[in-house]
């Protein structure tokens, strides 16, 4: 676990040094219309996700994402998979680079197997919310995205709840 954390920190420092060497200005509009991103820190916790974004107009894009999680908690194994979509509205910049706000919807399916009492179960969740963030695309196509989200979560044995979240993603745009 320590090796993975150290490797992640080294990669993060390497990416930040890349930003100091590459101009963070927007790439020419005719070149960057699509982006593929992932959260590299999620793998530390058993989460693997990928998002694909495509510009639909000069100020809007659609993003589709997929998530897979496999987590062993010692007394239980949890598996989750799902997908989502968002429409990003870029304010003051050209999609898919700059500050954005986006409504979003996601569906998740989760199952768990508990070892002590040998029980298992599954649940589905619907997340409806919004995201605000900033996405940089370097002239070389490197993508760096920070975001904050607020979701209403419906489903399962719980009452609907509201959940905040933060996001970090890196990837490549073309």
Secondary structure as a PSIPRED ss2 file (coil, helix, strand):
# PSIPRED VFORMAT (PSIPRED V4.0)

   1 X C   1.000  0.000  0.000
   2 X H   0.000  1.000  0.000
   3 X H   0.000  1.000  0.000
   4 X H   0.000  1.000  0.000
   5 X H   0.000  1.000  0.000
   6 X H   0.000  1.000  0.000
   7 X H   0.000  1.000  0.000
   8 X H   0.000  1.000  0.000
   9 X H   0.000  1.000  0.000
  10 X H   0.000  1.000  0.000
  11 X H   0.000  1.000  0.000
  12 X H   0.000  1.000  0.000
  13 X H   0.000  1.000  0.000
  14 X H   0.000  1.000  0.000
  15 X H   0.000  1.000  0.000
  16 X H   0.000  1.000  0.000
  17 X H   0.000  1.000  0.000
  18 X H   0.000  1.000  0.000
  19 X H   0.000  1.000  0.000
  20 X H   0.000  1.000  0.000
  21 X H   0.000  1.000  0.000
  22 X C   1.000  0.000  0.000
  23 X C   1.000  0.000  0.000
  24 X C   1.000  0.000  0.000
  25 X C   1.000  0.000  0.000
  26 X C   1.000  0.000  0.000
  27 X C   1.000  0.000  0.000
  28 X C   1.000  0.000  0.000
  29 X C   1.000  0.000  0.000
  30 X C   1.000  0.000  0.000
  31 X C   1.000  0.000  0.000
  32 X C   1.000  0.000  0.000
  33 X C   1.000  0.000  0.000
  34 X E   0.000  0.000  1.000
  35 X E   0.000  0.000  1.000
  36 X E   0.000  0.000  1.000
  37 X E   0.000  0.000  1.000
  38 X E   0.000  0.000  1.000
  39 X C   1.000  0.000  0.000
  40 X C   1.000  0.000  0.000
  41 X C   1.000  0.000  0.000
  42 X H   0.000  1.000  0.000
  43 X H   0.000  1.000  0.000
  44 X H   0.000  1.000  0.000
  45 X H   0.000  1.000  0.000
  46 X C   1.000  0.000  0.000
  47 X E   0.000  0.000  1.000
  48 X E   0.000  0.000  1.000
  49 X E   0.000  0.000  1.000
  50 X E   0.000  0.000  1.000
  51 X E   0.000  0.000  1.000
  52 X E   0.000  0.000  1.000
  53 X E   0.000  0.000  1.000
  54 X E   0.000  0.000  1.000
  55 X E   0.000  0.000  1.000
  56 X C   1.000  0.000  0.000
  57 X C   1.000  0.000  0.000
  58 X C   1.000  0.000  0.000
  59 X C   1.000  0.000  0.000
  60 X E   0.000  0.000  1.000
  61 X E   0.000  0.000  1.000
  62 X E   0.000  0.000  1.000
  63 X E   0.000  0.000  1.000
  64 X E   0.000  0.000  1.000
  65 X E   0.000  0.000  1.000
  66 X E   0.000  0.000  1.000
  67 X E   0.000  0.000  1.000
  68 X E   0.000  0.000  1.000
  69 X E   0.000  0.000  1.000
  70 X E   0.000  0.000  1.000
  71 X E   0.000  0.000  1.000
  72 X E   0.000  0.000  1.000
  73 X C   1.000  0.000  0.000
  74 X C   1.000  0.000  0.000
  75 X C   1.000  0.000  0.000
  76 X E   0.000  0.000  1.000
  77 X E   0.000  0.000  1.000
  78 X E   0.000  0.000  1.000
  79 X E   0.000  0.000  1.000
  80 X E   0.000  0.000  1.000
  81 X E   0.000  0.000  1.000
  82 X E   0.000  0.000  1.000
  83 X E   0.000  0.000  1.000
  84 X E   0.000  0.000  1.000
  85 X E   0.000  0.000  1.000
  86 X E   0.000  0.000  1.000
  87 X E   0.000  0.000  1.000
  88 X E   0.000  0.000  1.000
  89 X E   0.000  0.000  1.000
  90 X E   0.000  0.000  1.000
  91 X E   0.000  0.000  1.000
  92 X C   1.000  0.000  0.000
  93 X C   1.000  0.000  0.000
  94 X C   1.000  0.000  0.000
  95 X C   1.000  0.000  0.000
  96 X C   1.000  0.000  0.000
  97 X C   1.000  0.000  0.000
  98 X E   0.000  0.000  1.000
  99 X E   0.000  0.000  1.000
 100 X E   0.000  0.000  1.000
 101 X E   0.000  0.000  1.000
 102 X E   0.000  0.000  1.000
 103 X E   0.000  0.000  1.000
 104 X E   0.000  0.000  1.000
 105 X E   0.000  0.000  1.000
 106 X E   0.000  0.000  1.000
 107 X E   0.000  0.000  1.000
 108 X E   0.000  0.000  1.000
 109 X E   0.000  0.000  1.000
 110 X E   0.000  0.000  1.000
 111 X E   0.000  0.000  1.000
 112 X E   0.000  0.000  1.000
 113 X E   0.000  0.000  1.000
 114 X E   0.000  0.000  1.000
 115 X C   1.000  0.000  0.000
 116 X C   1.000  0.000  0.000
 117 X C   1.000  0.000  0.000
 118 X C   1.000  0.000  0.000
 119 X E   0.000  0.000  1.000
 120 X E   0.000  0.000  1.000
 121 X E   0.000  0.000  1.000
 122 X E   0.000  0.000  1.000
 123 X E   0.000  0.000  1.000
 124 X E   0.000  0.000  1.000
 125 X E   0.000  0.000  1.000
 126 X E   0.000  0.000  1.000
 127 X E   0.000  0.000  1.000
 128 X E   0.000  0.000  1.000
 129 X E   0.000  0.000  1.000
 130 X E   0.000  0.000  1.000
 131 X E   0.000  0.000  1.000
 132 X E   0.000  0.000  1.000
 133 X E   0.000  0.000  1.000
 134 X E   0.000  0.000  1.000
 135 X E   0.000  0.000  1.000
 136 X E   0.000  0.000  1.000
 137 X E   0.000  0.000  1.000
 138 X C   1.000  0.000  0.000
 139 X C   1.000  0.000  0.000
 140 X C   1.000  0.000  0.000
 141 X C   1.000  0.000  0.000
 142 X E   0.000  0.000  1.000
 143 X E   0.000  0.000  1.000
 144 X E   0.000  0.000  1.000
 145 X E   0.000  0.000  1.000
 146 X E   0.000  0.000  1.000
 147 X E   0.000  0.000  1.000
 148 X E   0.000  0.000  1.000
 149 X E   0.000  0.000  1.000
 150 X E   0.000  0.000  1.000
 151 X E   0.000  0.000  1.000
 152 X E   0.000  0.000  1.000
 153 X E   0.000  0.000  1.000
 154 X E   0.000  0.000  1.000
 155 X C   1.000  0.000  0.000
 156 X C   1.000  0.000  0.000
 157 X C   1.000  0.000  0.000
 158 X C   1.000  0.000  0.000
 159 X C   1.000  0.000  0.000
 160 X C   1.000  0.000  0.000
 161 X E   0.000  0.000  1.000
 162 X E   0.000  0.000  1.000
 163 X E   0.000  0.000  1.000
 164 X E   0.000  0.000  1.000
 165 X E   0.000  0.000  1.000
 166 X E   0.000  0.000  1.000
 167 X E   0.000  0.000  1.000
 168 X E   0.000  0.000  1.000
 169 X E   0.000  0.000  1.000
 170 X E   0.000  0.000  1.000
 171 X E   0.000  0.000  1.000
 172 X E   0.000  0.000  1.000
 173 X E   0.000  0.000  1.000
 174 X C   1.000  0.000  0.000
